[in-house]
Structures are given as C-alpha cells and as structure tokens.
Amino acid sequence: MKKFIVMYLAPSSVLKEWMQTPEAERKAQEEKMQSEWKTWMREHADMFDGMTAGVGATKLVTADAVTDSHNDIMLYSIVKGESQDEVAQAFVGHPHFGIPKATIQVCAINPLPGME
C-alpha cells in the first residue's frame, strides 16, 4: 500500500466570516458537522495510517528570515491506499465540504532514499 497526506483546506476569510455567525447557530452547525465527521471516520477507519491533526499558526521560513504567515490548511491526515485516485475518491462527499469553499488535497508521500 502507498501512503498519502490528505490536507483539509478552507479559506481563512470564510473561517473569519464563520466566527461572526451567532454562537448558538454556529455551535449547532459545528456539532452536526462533527457528528458527520465522526461517522465518516468510522466508515473509513481502515485507510488511516496515523493521526488526523489540526494545523496551527504558520511561520514562513526563507533563506533570510522567519515571518508570521498563513495558509488555508486546517487539518491533515496520513492515509494508505492502492492509488491516489482510490484515496481521492474516498473523500468525495466528505463532511469537510460543509464549510463553504472547502477543498481537500491528496498528495502521494514519496520517501527519499535513505531518509525513510
């Protein structure tokens, strides 16, 4: 089996706007999405090869400096599958798409020789 990193993305502008939703409404929608997410995870548990985790604040490192930055990555997972297409198809209809403009990226993990 091959390994893949799955990145769950949502535009930071959408998340900022989401935080303006009245708290009671937002909490109800968050609970619904979390419930759907847990169900999806149980149904696909065999493909996960490690944790799913949230991504925090971003630092941009260049040859000259380290600066605060941002990106749209919310979470990531390490999964396994026979092919990238097979893994990508498994994420069609994922509850993450309950977030407006959300996307999911599936990238092959290609260990470098001598660095696995």
LOTOR-36116 format. One record per atom (N, C-alpha, C, O): atom name; z, y, x; residue number from 1; residue in three letters. Coordinates in steps of 0.001 Angstrom, whole numbers, padded with zeros to 6 digits. Atoms other than C-alpha are relative to their C-alpha. Example, Ala and Ser with C-alpha at 12.3 -4.5 7.8 and 13.67 -1.06 7.14 Angstrom:
BEGIN
[node N,[000000,-001190,000890],1,ALA]
[node CA,[007800,-004500,012300],1,ALA]
[node C,[000000,001200,000900],1,ALA]
[node O,[000665,001181,001936],1,ALA]
[node N,[-000060,-001190,-000820],2,SER]
[node CA,[007140,-001060,013670],2,SER]
[node C,[000730,001090,-000770],2,SER]
[node O,[000899,002198,-000261],2,SER]
! end
This chain:
BEGIN
[node N,[000000,-001189,000842],1,MET]
[node CA,[000000,000000,000000],1,MET]
[node C,[000000,001247,000883],1,MET]
[node O,[000612,001279,001951],1,MET]
[node N,[000048,-001280,-000690],2,LYS]
[node CA,[-000738,003529,001102],2,LYS]
[node C,[001088,000908,-000566],2,LYS]
[node O,[001575,000699,-001677],2,LYS]
[node N,[-001004,-000967,000456],3,LYS]
[node CA,[001723,006414,000864],3,LYS]
[node C,[-000654,001358,-000225],3,LYS]
[node O,[-001630,001728,000428],3,LYS]
[node N,[000518,-001308,000385],4,PHE]
[node CA,[001134,009807,-000701],4,PHE]
[node C,[001160,000955,-000232],4,PHE]
[node O,[002240,000551,-000663],4,PHE]
[node N,[-000963,-001027,000388],5,ILE]
[node CA,[003017,013060,-001029],5,ILE]
[node C,[-000567,000667,-001246],5,ILE]
[node O,[-001735,001056,-001290],5,ILE]
[node N,[000369,-000628,001265],6,VAL]
[node CA,[002929,014476,-004541],6,VAL]
[node C,[000768,001311,-000071],6,VAL]
[node O,[001994,001332,000035],6,VAL]
[node N,[-000629,-001314,000089],7,MET]
[node CA,[003597,018186,-004879],7,MET]
[node C,[-000198,000554,-001406],7,MET]
[node O,[-001313,000606,-001924],7,MET]
[node N,[-000014,-000560,001340],8,TYR]
[node CA,[004517,019708,-008223],8,TYR]
[node C,[000051,001522,000159],8,TYR]
[node O,[001021,002057,000695],8,TYR]
[node N,[000098,-001439,-000201],9,LEU]
[node CA,[003438,023359,-008322],9,LEU]
[node C,[000014,000762,-001319],9,LEU]
[node O,[-000423,000252,-002351],9,LEU]
[node N,[000060,-000932,001127],10,ALA]
[node CA,[003896,026269,-010719],10,ALA]
[node C,[000022,001408,000595],10,ALA]
[node O,[000807,001684,001503],10,ALA]
[node N,[000022,-001361,-000527],11,PRO]
[node CA,[003047,029920,-010096],11,PRO]
[node C,[001364,000674,-000138],11,PRO]
[node O,[001999,000604,-001191],11,PRO]
[node N,[-001301,-000669,000037],12,SER]
[node CA,[006149,031909,-009209],12,SER]
[node C,[000040,001069,-001088],12,SER]
[node O,[001101,001333,-001653],12,SER]
[node N,[000027,-001010,001068],13,SER]
[node CA,[005017,034606,-011666],13,SER]
[node C,[000312,-000627,-001358],13,SER]
[node O,[000956,000004,-002196],13,SER]
[node N,[-000288,000700,001257],14,VAL]
[node CA,[005171,032050,-014505],14,VAL]
[node C,[001488,-000319,-000089],14,VAL]
[node O,[002102,-000162,-001145],14,VAL]
[node N,[-001427,000329,000007],15,LEU]
[node CA,[008663,030952,-013486],15,LEU]
[node C,[000850,001247,-000203],15,LEU]
[node O,[001860,001207,-000905],15,LEU]
[node N,[-000730,-001257,000175],16,LYS]
[node CA,[009836,034556,-013253],16,LYS]
[node C,[-000052,000432,-001464],16,LYS]
[node O,[000954,000867,-002024],16,LYS]
[node N,[000149,-000343,001418],17,GLU]
[node CA,[008476,035211,-016742],17,GLU]
[node C,[000840,-000943,-000868],17,GLU]
[node O,[001453,-000514,-001845],17,GLU]
[node N,[-000776,001012,000729],18,TRP]
[node CA,[010115,031979,-017978],18,TRP]
[node C,[001483,000372,-000042],18,TRP]
[node O,[002153,000158,-001052],18,TRP]
[node N,[-001417,-000365,-000062],19,MET]
[node CA,[013514,033262,-016881],19,MET]
[node C,[000338,001140,-000960],19,MET]
[node O,[001513,001396,-001222],19,MET]
[node N,[-000226,-001069,000968],20,GLN]
[node CA,[013060,036157,-019338],20,GLN]
[node C,[000107,-000547,-001430],20,GLN]
[node O,[000460,000194,-002348],20,GLN]
[node N,[-000111,000634,001312],21,THR]
[node CA,[012979,033697,-022273],21,THR]
[node C,[001480,-000020,-000403],21,THR]
[node O,[002337,-000284,000440],21,THR]
[node N,[-001405,000058,000424],22,PRO]
[node CA,[016177,033891,-024359],22,PRO]
[node C,[000632,-001332,000419],22,PRO]
[node O,[000019,-002393,000299],22,PRO]
[node N,[-000653,001158,-000609],23,GLU]
[node CA,[018693,031483,-022840],23,GLU]
[node C,[000041,-001225,-000909],23,GLU]
[node O,[-000247,-002330,-000449],23,GLU]
[node N,[-000097,001153,000906],24,ALA]
[node CA,[019172,029265,-025903],24,ALA]
[node C,[-001362,-000690,-000153],24,ALA]
[node O,[-001453,-001918,-000130],24,ALA]
[node N,[001364,000553,000128],25,GLU]
[node CA,[015412,028814,-026337],25,GLU]
[node C,[-000424,-000690,001292],25,GLU]
[node O,[-000979,-001788,001272],25,GLU]
[node N,[000359,000553,-001311],26,ARG]
[node CA,[014900,028232,-022614],26,ARG]
[node C,[000727,-001318,000250],26,ARG]
[node O,[000116,-002288,000700],26,ARG]
[node N,[-000789,001219,-000229],27,LYS]
[node CA,[017709,025654,-022421],27,LYS]
[node C,[-000520,-001159,-000840],27,LYS]
[node O,[-000614,-002286,-000354],27,LYS]
[node N,[000521,001055,000877],28,ALA]
[node CA,[016333,023709,-025393],28,ALA]
[node C,[-001307,-000558,000553],28,ALA]
[node O,[-001509,-001772,000569],28,ALA]
[node N,[001276,000443,-000563],29,GLN]
[node CA,[012875,023582,-023831],29,GLN]
[node C,[000211,-000734,001325],29,GLN]
[node O,[-000481,-001713,001605],29,GLN]
[node N,[-000296,000675,-001264],30,GLU]
[node CA,[014326,022635,-020427],30,GLU]
[node C,[000536,-001407,-000249],30,GLU]
[node O,[000145,-002350,000439],30,GLU]
[node N,[-000557,001313,000321],31,GLU]
[node CA,[016311,019767,-021975],31,GLU]
[node C,[-001087,-000955,-000488],31,GLU]
[node O,[-001088,-002132,-000128],31,GLU]
[node N,[001108,000823,000492],32,LYS]
[node CA,[013202,018488,-023762],32,LYS]
[node C,[-000858,-000464,001181],32,LYS]
[node O,[-001203,-001642,001277],32,LYS]
[node N,[000833,000346,-001144],33,MET]
[node CA,[011171,018601,-020548],33,MET]
[node C,[000728,-000987,000926],33,MET]
[node O,[000111,-001923,001435],33,MET]
[node N,[-000771,000916,-000847],34,GLN]
[node CA,[013961,016898,-018558],34,GLN]
[node C,[000037,-001400,-000596],34,GLN]
[node O,[-000071,-002388,000131],34,GLN]
[node N,[-000003,001295,000669],35,SER]
[node CA,[014151,014114,-021127],35,SER]
[node C,[-001348,-000696,000164],35,SER]
[node O,[-001406,-001888,000468],35,SER]
[node N,[001341,000558,-000168],36,GLU]
[node CA,[010382,013607,-020999],36,GLU]
[node C,[-000232,-000420,001452],36,GLU]
[node O,[-000849,-001451,001718],36,GLU]
[node N,[000143,000296,-001426],37,TRP]
[node CA,[010509,013705,-017184],37,TRP]
[node C,[000716,-001318,000334],37,TRP]
[node O,[000150,-002178,001008],37,TRP]
[node N,[-000765,001224,-000280],38,LYS]
[node CA,[013224,011010,-017039],38,LYS]
[node C,[-000697,-001228,-000570],38,LYS]
[node O,[-000738,-002277,000074],38,LYS]
[node N,[000735,001115,000593],39,THR]
[node CA,[011248,008791,-019396],39,THR]
[node C,[-001211,-000343,000854],39,THR]
[node O,[-001461,-001515,001134],39,THR]
[node N,[001180,000219,-000837],40,TRP]
[node CA,[008100,009245,-017287],40,TRP]
[node C,[000406,-000680,001309],40,TRP]
[node O,[-000260,-001612,001759],40,TRP]
[node N,[-000457,000577,-001272],41,MET]
[node CA,[010044,008451,-014103],41,MET]
[node C,[000387,-001471,-000161],41,MET]
[node O,[000063,-002294,000695],41,MET]
[node N,[-000356,001411,000242],42,ARG]
[node CA,[011472,005238,-015590],42,ARG]
[node C,[-001248,-000858,-000143],42,ARG]
[node O,[-001305,-001972,000379],42,ARG]
[node N,[001228,000751,000230],43,GLU]
[node CA,[007997,004145,-016669],43,GLU]
[node C,[-000835,-000174,001270],43,GLU]
[node O,[-001655,-001089,001346],43,GLU]
[node N,[000791,000036,-001232],44,HIS]
[node CA,[006566,004793,-013179],44,HIS]
[node C,[000861,-000251,001245],44,HIS]
[node O,[000418,-000001,002366],44,HIS]
[node N,[-000965,000141,-001107],45,ALA]
[node CA,[009597,003917,-011021],45,ALA]
[node C,[-000532,-000840,001158],45,ALA]
[node O,[-000182,-000588,002311],45,ALA]
[node N,[000468,000890,-001062],46,ASP]
[node CA,[007763,001199,-009089],46,ASP]
[node C,[-000924,000678,001005],46,ASP]
[node O,[-001143,000136,002088],46,ASP]
[node N,[000906,-000664,-000936],47,MET]
[node CA,[005395,003687,-007467],47,MET]
[node C,[000724,000947,000974],47,MET]
[node O,[000126,001417,001942],47,MET]
[node N,[-000721,-000952,-000838],48,PHE]
[node CA,[008112,005860,-005912],48,PHE]
[node C,[000567,-000678,001237],48,PHE]
[node O,[001149,-001759,001156],48,PHE]
[node N,[-000418,000534,-001293],49,ASP]
[node CA,[008922,005289,-002248],49,ASP]
[node C,[000907,001027,000670],49,ASP]
[node O,[000564,001591,001709],49,ASP]
[node N,[-000904,-001030,-000515],50,GLY]
[node CA,[011861,007573,-001655],50,GLY]
[node C,[000347,000956,-001110],50,GLY]
[node O,[000178,000657,-002293],50,GLY]
[node N,[-000539,-000938,000970],51,MET]
[node CA,[013223,010594,-003346],51,MET]
[node C,[-001044,000938,-000571],51,MET]
[node O,[-002128,001124,-000018],51,MET]
[node N,[000667,-001178,000525],52,THR]
[node CA,[011879,013288,-005558],52,THR]
[node C,[001014,001113,000184],52,THR]
[node O,[002182,000962,-000174],52,THR]
[node N,[-000950,-001069,-000324],53,ALA]
[node CA,[013403,016577,-004497],53,ALA]
[node C,[-000612,001368,-000270],53,ALA]
[node O,[-001828,001555,-000221],53,ALA]
[node N,[000413,-001385,000164],54,GLY]
[node CA,[013255,020267,-005214],54,GLY]
[node C,[-000211,000654,001352],54,GLY]
[node O,[000343,000225,002364],54,GLY]
[node N,[000300,-000741,-001222],55,VAL]
[node CA,[011937,022700,-002642],55,VAL]
[node C,[000628,001384,-000132],55,VAL]
[node O,[000450,002062,-001144],55,VAL]
[node N,[-000691,-001285,000031],56,GLY]
[node CA,[013979,025775,-001791],56,GLY]
[node C,[-000819,001140,000577],56,GLY]
[node O,[-002048,001082,000623],56,GLY]
[node N,[000626,-001199,-000556],57,ALA]
[node CA,[013223,029134,-000226],57,ALA]
[node C,[-000891,-000371,001181],57,ALA]
[node O,[-000644,-001351,001883],57,ALA]
[node N,[001005,000272,-001020],58,THR]
[node CA,[010293,029292,002175],58,THR]
[node C,[000122,000977,001163],58,THR]
[node O,[000326,002174,000964],58,THR]
[node N,[000123,-000813,-001214],59,LYS]
[node CA,[010165,030563,005751],59,LYS]
[node C,[-001390,-000264,000570],59,LYS]
[node O,[-001803,-001416,000706],59,LYS]
[node N,[001308,000103,-000622],60,LEU]
[node CA,[006759,031248,007270],60,LEU]
[node C,[000180,000152,001505],60,LEU]
[node O,[000706,001162,001971],60,LEU]
[node N,[-000119,-000018,-001453],61,VAL]
[node CA,[006631,030439,010970],61,VAL]
[node C,[-001388,000179,000588],61,VAL]
[node O,[-002294,-000605,000306],61,VAL]
[node N,[001247,-000219,-000729],62,THR]
[node CA,[003832,031859,013096],62,THR]
[node C,[000309,-000067,001487],62,THR]
[node O,[001459,-000276,001875],62,THR]
[node N,[-000211,000012,-001443],63,ALA]
[node CA,[003360,031949,016840],63,ALA]
[node C,[000903,001155,000440],63,ALA]
[node O,[001523,001091,001502],63,ALA]
[node N,[-000725,-001197,-000387],64,ASP]
[node CA,[005062,035356,016851],64,ASP]
[node C,[001301,000261,-000748],64,ASP]
[node O,[002149,001012,-000266],64,ASP]
[node N,[-001164,-000392,000806],65,ALA]
[node CA,[007698,035395,014118],65,ALA]
[node C,[000322,-001038,-001074],65,ALA]
[node O,[-000450,-001952,-001363],65,ALA]
[node N,[-000437,000749,001182],66,VAL]
[node CA,[009633,033804,011298],66,VAL]
[node C,[000292,001038,-001076],66,VAL]
[node O,[001072,001966,-000863],66,VAL]
[node N,[-000194,-000960,001083],67,THR]
[node CA,[009480,035636,007976],67,THR]
[node C,[000254,-000733,-001310],67,THR]
[node O,[-000115,-001896,-001470],67,THR]
[node N,[-000152,000548,001340],68,ASP]
[node CA,[010526,035060,004390],68,ASP]
[node C,[-001371,-000062,-000647],68,ASP]
[node O,[-002218,000804,-000424],68,ASP]
[node N,[001282,000192,000653],69,SER]
[node CA,[007666,033791,002300],69,SER]
[node C,[000241,-000680,-001340],69,SER]
[node O,[001390,-000863,-001742],69,SER]
[node N,[-000129,000776,001230],70,HIS]
[node CA,[006990,031968,-000953],70,HIS]
[node C,[-001267,-000811,-000189],70,HIS]
[node O,[-002323,-000491,000356],70,HIS]
[node N,[001150,000794,000408],71,ASN]
[node CA,[004704,029311,-002332],71,ASN]
[node C,[000300,-000500,-001415],71,ASN]
[node O,[001339,-000177,-001991],71,ASN]
[node N,[-000164,000445,001380],72,ASP]
[node CA,[004264,027590,-005667],72,ASP]
[node C,[000552,-001420,-000107],72,ASP]
[node O,[000600,-001978,-001203],72,ASP]
[node N,[-000520,001363,000032],73,ILE]
[node CA,[005754,024213,-004684],73,ILE]
[node C,[001414,000016,-000570],73,ILE]
[node O,[002295,000704,-000054],73,ILE]
[node N,[-001320,000116,000617],74,MET]
[node CA,[008694,023343,-006947],74,MET]
[node C,[000721,-001260,000468],74,MET]
[node O,[001915,-001228,000768],74,MET]
[node N,[-000559,001316,-000304],75,LEU]
[node CA,[009237,019657,-006116],75,LEU]
[node C,[-001018,-000797,000802],75,LEU]
[node O,[-002194,-000442,000887],75,LEU]
[node N,[000923,000946,-000623],76,TYR]
[node CA,[007784,016826,-004106],76,TYR]
[node C,[000554,-001411,-000185],76,TYR]
[node O,[001752,-001604,-000386],76,TYR]
[node N,[-000360,001415,000038],77,SER]
[node CA,[007798,013024,-004256],77,SER]
[node C,[-000822,-000727,001051],77,SER]
[node O,[-001920,-000292,001399],77,SER]
[node N,[000760,000918,-000828],78,ILE]
[node CA,[006739,010285,-001878],78,ILE]
[node C,[-000250,-001227,-000874],78,ILE]
[node O,[000685,-001829,-001403],78,ILE]
[node N,[000360,001130,000848],79,VAL]
[node CA,[004861,007570,-003741],79,VAL]
[node C,[-000913,-000945,000767],79,VAL]
[node O,[-001434,-000603,001829],79,VAL]
[node N,[000900,000972,-000617],80,LYS]
[node CA,[002865,004467,-002905],80,LYS]
[node C,[-000997,-000473,-001054],80,LYS]
[node O,[-000716,-000485,-002253],80,LYS]
[node N,[001037,000492,000896],81,GLY]
[node CA,[-000334,003117,-004364],81,GLY]
[node C,[-001166,-000540,000800],81,GLY]
[node O,[-001233,-000372,002017],81,GLY]
[node N,[001172,000585,-000659],82,GLU]
[node CA,[-003577,001349,-003594],82,GLU]
[node C,[-000989,001071,000445],82,GLU]
[node O,[-001656,000922,001469],82,GLU]
[node N,[000955,-001058,-000343],83,SER]
[node CA,[-005613,004569,-003587],83,SER]
[node C,[000498,001341,-000522],83,SER]
[node O,[001366,001404,-001392],83,SER]
[node N,[-000339,-001346,000445],84,GLN]
[node CA,[-005339,008317,-004009],84,GLN]
[node C,[-000404,000191,-001461],84,GLN]
[node O,[000324,000816,-002233],84,GLN]
[node N,[000443,-000114,001389],85,ASP]
[node CA,[-007348,008082,-007237],85,ASP]
[node C,[000968,-000688,-000953],85,ASP]
[node O,[001290,-000147,-002011],85,ASP]
[node N,[-000946,000733,000842],86,GLU]
[node CA,[-004965,005457,-008661],86,GLU]
[node C,[001286,000811,-000194],86,GLU]
[node O,[001793,000926,-001310],86,GLU]
[node N,[-001230,-000790,000087],87,VAL]
[node CA,[-001933,007610,-007857],87,VAL]
[node C,[-000233,001254,-000836],87,VAL]
[node O,[000582,001586,-001697],87,VAL]
[node N,[000291,-001219,000758],88,ALA]
[node CA,[-003563,010781,-009206],88,ALA]
[node C,[-000090,-000299,-001496],88,ALA]
[node O,[000432,000463,-002310],88,ALA]
[node N,[000127,000361,001413],89,GLN]
[node CA,[-004428,009034,-012480],89,GLN]
[node C,[001359,-000238,-000653],89,GLN]
[node O,[001541,000037,-001839],89,GLN]
[node N,[-001339,000255,000540],90,ALA]
[node CA,[-000783,008032,-012898],90,ALA]
[node C,[000690,001302,-000424],90,ALA]
[node O,[001582,001282,-001272],90,ALA]
[node N,[-000644,-001282,000299],91,PHE]
[node CA,[000144,011729,-013043],91,PHE]
[node C,[-000703,000787,-001114],91,PHE]
[node O,[-000246,001866,-001490],91,PHE]
[node N,[000660,-000653,001139],92,VAL]
[node CA,[-002315,012640,-015818],92,VAL]
[node C,[000979,-000018,-001176],92,VAL]
[node O,[001526,-001069,-001509],92,VAL]
[node N,[-000916,-000094,001132],93,GLY]
[node CA,[-000201,013857,-018746],93,GLY]
[node C,[001470,000088,000386],93,GLY]
[node O,[002337,-000035,-000480],93,GLY]
[node N,[-001390,-000100,-000471],94,HIS]
[node CA,[002959,014254,-016617],94,HIS]
[node C,[000715,001165,-000688],94,HIS]
[node O,[000092,002190,-000963],94,HIS]
[node N,[-000761,-001080,000656],95,PRO]
[node CA,[005737,016357,-018245],95,PRO]
[node C,[000013,001326,000771],95,PRO]
[node O,[000286,002370,000178],95,PRO]
[node N,[000055,-001241,-000778],96,HIS]
[node CA,[005409,018906,-015405],96,HIS]
[node C,[-001007,000978,-000605],96,HIS]
[node O,[-000867,002192,-000460],96,HIS]
[node N,[001017,-000862,000582],97,PHE]
[node CA,[002373,020210,-017268],97,PHE]
[node C,[000499,000754,-001225],97,PHE]
[node O,[-000257,001512,-001832],97,PHE]
[node N,[-000627,-000819,001029],98,GLY]
[node CA,[004759,021588,-019893],98,GLY]
[node C,[000224,001425,000484],98,GLY]
[node O,[000470,002324,-000320],98,GLY]
[node N,[-000119,-001338,-000590],99,ILE]
[node CA,[005019,024557,-017522],99,ILE]
[node C,[-001396,000611,000017],99,ILE]
[node O,[-002313,000000,000565],99,ILE]
[node N,[001325,-000616,-000017],100,PRO]
[node CA,[002105,026958,-018064],100,PRO]
[node C,[-000557,000124,001423],100,PRO]
[node O,[000152,000506,002354],100,PRO]
[node N,[000747,-000108,-001260],101,LYS]
[node CA,[-000461,026863,-015242],101,LYS]
[node C,[000506,-000936,001093],101,LYS]
[node O,[000157,-000765,002260],101,LYS]
[node N,[-000518,000954,-000982],102,ALA]
[node CA,[001385,023983,-013533],102,ALA]
[node C,[-001123,-000908,000491],102,ALA]
[node O,[-002077,-001189,-000235],102,ALA]
[node N,[000932,000957,-000584],103,THR]
[node CA,[-000540,021671,-011225],103,THR]
[node C,[000791,-001027,000801],103,THR]
[node O,[001955,-000817,001141],103,THR]
[node N,[-000568,001029,-000862],104,ILE]
[node CA,[000164,018514,-009274],104,ILE]
[node C,[-001055,-000343,001038],104,ILE]
[node O,[-002217,-000575,000703],104,ILE]
[node N,[000905,000377,-001087],105,GLN]
[node CA,[-001385,017764,-005885],105,GLN]
[node C,[000453,-001339,000567],105,GLN]
[node O,[001645,-001574,000761],105,GLN]
[node N,[-000263,001305,-000592],106,VAL]
[node CA,[-001636,014248,-004465],106,VAL]
[node C,[-000741,-000043,001327],106,VAL]
[node O,[-001969,000030,001364],106,VAL]
[node N,[000576,000004,-001351],107,CYS]
[node CA,[-002199,014081,-000697],107,CYS]
[node C,[000364,-001296,000715],107,CYS]
[node O,[001511,-001740,000678],107,CYS]
[node N,[-000266,001198,-000786],108,ALA]
[node CA,[-002556,010993,001451],108,ALA]
[node C,[000893,000340,001178],108,ALA]
[node O,[000764,001402,001786],108,ALA]
[node N,[-000818,-000126,-001210],109,ILE]
[node CA,[000054,010551,004150],109,ILE]
[node C,[-000665,-000854,001062],109,ILE]
[node O,[-000803,-002067,000901],109,ILE]
[node N,[000686,000684,-001097],110,ASN]
[node CA,[-001699,009639,007373],110,ASN]
[node C,[000834,000113,001266],110,ASN]
[node O,[000729,001100,001995],110,ASN]
[node N,[-000851,-000079,-001200],111,PRO]
[node CA,[000816,008822,010104],111,PRO]
[node C,[-000837,000148,001279],111,PRO]
[node O,[-001875,-000493,001444],111,PRO]
[node N,[000664,-000163,-001294],112,LEU]
[node CA,[-000214,009970,013543],112,LEU]
[node C,[000400,-001148,000918],112,LEU]
[node O,[001563,-001552,000921],112,LEU]
[node N,[-000340,001098,-000914],113,PRO]
[node CA,[-000404,007195,016145],113,PRO]
[node C,[001177,000376,000908],113,PRO]
[node O,[001195,001441,001526],113,PRO]
[node N,[-001176,-000221,-000843],114,GLY]
[node CA,[002904,006907,017955],114,GLY]
[node C,[001059,000901,-000599],114,GLY]
[node O,[002094,001132,000025],114,GLY]
[node N,[-000959,-000918,000614],115,MET]
[node CA,[004685,009242,015536],115,MET]
[node C,[000510,-000517,-001334],115,MET]
[node O,[001159,000223,-002072],115,MET]
[node N,[-000462,000504,001276],116,GLU]
[node CA,[005372,006947,012599],116,GLU]
[node C,[001479,-000264,000033],116,GLU]
[node O,[002051,-000698,-000967],116,GLU]
! end
